[in-house]
Structures are given as C-alpha cells and as structure tokens.
C-alpha cells in the first residue's frame, strides 16, 4: 500500500508517497486512512449520491472503507430520516439498503477508495431467516459481499422503535449463518451495548455468550460496547472488561467508530492516555471508523469533522498501534487484503 500524504488540513488528501517511503507522523495527518464503519445509506429519506460520497472519502484521505447500509430501516411512508426523531415508529431489518449499495458499487466499481460491501439485513432475533437471505445475495450479487453488519444484538437507542435485545436462545440459533461467515472468513460487526448509566454491565452477558459460542468467527464489537446511554462507565473497569475478553477470544476485534467515544470518554482529563495505553498493549485488535450516516442533509464538512473527531485517539497511540489501526493493517488482515501500510518513520 502507498501511504497518503495530506497537507495542512487534518482531513485533506495530498500526494502519494513512494512505495519505500515511511509515514512521518510529524508532517502527515493523524486521520485514519480506513473507515471500517461507514453507513452509505440512511435510516430513511434520501441518501448522499454514491459518487459524491466516494468523493468525500478521496478528498479526506480515506482509501478503504466498509460499505454498510443500514439494515434497520424506517418505513418509507414515515417521513423520518432518523429514528430518534420518530419514537414509536418501528425500525425493522430490511434488505433494501444492501441491494441499493450493491447496485451502486457494481455499477461504479471504484478502486480508490477500495470498498467492502456489507450485509446489514440480518435480524438477530429471527436467525432462521438469515441463511436464505445470504443465499439470495449469493444469487443476485455473487461474491460481492465481504462483510456482515452492523447488526444489532442490543441497541438501547432503538428501544422506542420496538427493538428488543436478542436472547441467549436466539444466539444459540445463529449457528447456521455464523458457520457460513466463518467458512468464508467474513467479519461481522455487532452492536451490543454494555449497559446504561443505571446498570453499566446489564447486557455484557449477551456479548459474552456470543463470543463463547462463536470463538472462531471474526467478531467486531461496535463502539467497544459504549453508547450515549452509558456515559459514566469507569474507564478502568471498561478497559478491564475489554482486556479479559481480548485475552480469551483471539478473533475478537474492537471497533473505535462513533464520536461518542471521543465526546464522552477519550476527551475527559487523563482518560485518553488510559485508552491509548490499552490500545498500545493490544495494537492488532482494533479498527477505526466514523459511523457516518450518509443522509442527504449532510455534506463533506460533516464527514470531514466526523473523521477528524474519531481519529483524535490516533495522536496518542504509539507507532505500532498507529500503523496497525490508523494506517489500516488490522483492517487489511481482517479482510485478507494483500496490502502493507508504510512503516512509521523513526524519530531522529
């Protein structure tokens, strides 16, 4: 892989480095070259046109992205763009966004940025419907989908929209589709809230059950389990939980997407250093992302800000973790992409 040199703006693309060049952190941007958590379709309403959105990526210096739809869509007649604005309106899994994503991708087939299509239709509360859905995707778009998720194990923000957590029995019944993903080496990004400020680890047993049953699957834990509903988790307790699970389950990867991590945790005095030190201890176990949702009422400046905010943790990382996370090596490993990011220049 060639490294992308970016000018004075923290999120603006510049010239490409030579293949044998190193990445100079003092001169080049801290923003991630990978966006592993990008929703190219909104919950409802119009989307940013595909070609315009890929232009955002190129302009910002993002060279690789996982192309999530949003499986949990709002009804077309609801007039809603965002589920939080429409409590009571059901948000249910659907294939619509995945099909639009696949059609857009296959029509354009962009090489820069490199995109990975993701299946987001999966209803984890009704796993019996998933294998036939994968068969349909195989028939309509053979070999196109290389990722799964973001899918919801438990997402408290959707409770007003009739979402319910999957149960232990549901998780047991995931076995057929998890085998398909495992056999194909497809990662799955699972949104599973740890808990709330009132009960901080209420839902942790659901993720633990998932990992216990499917230790050989490439499971990506969205947002490290954090959410707007959990703003007061003690960082040491949270890091302790993550370390325990990473040690026990070597195929678990943490997703660092969503500005909530920066706004509610990393930006607090002394906390950024704790999480950076943790990531330095586990440099191969995390991937970056924005969690940007491409609704038509957003523009490039919104995307650039989301990328900059979610990349701030990169500045505190050691060189090894920076290369693995911000420069994409962990993402390439997960997808089996034959790319090697540049080494970080040694400080003279």
Buried (B, 14 or more C-beta within 10 A) or exposed (E): BBBBBBEEBBBBBBEEBEEEBBBBBEEBBBBBBBBBBBBBBBBBBEBBEBEEBBBBBBBBBBBBBBBBBBBBBBBEEBEBBBBEEBEEBBBEBBBBBBBBBBEBBEEEEBEEBBBBBBBBBBBBBEBEEBEEBBEEBEEEBEEBBBBBBBBBBBBBBBEBBEBEBBEEEBBEBBEEBBBBBBEEEBBBBBBBBBBBEEEBBBBBEBBBBBBEBBEEBBBBBBBBBBBBBBEEBEBEEBBEBBBEBBEEBEBBBBBBBBBBBBEBBBBEEEBBEBBBBBBBEBBBBBBBBBBBBBBEEBEBEBBBBBBBBBBBBBBBBBBBBBBBBBBBBBBBBBBEBEBEBBBBBEEE
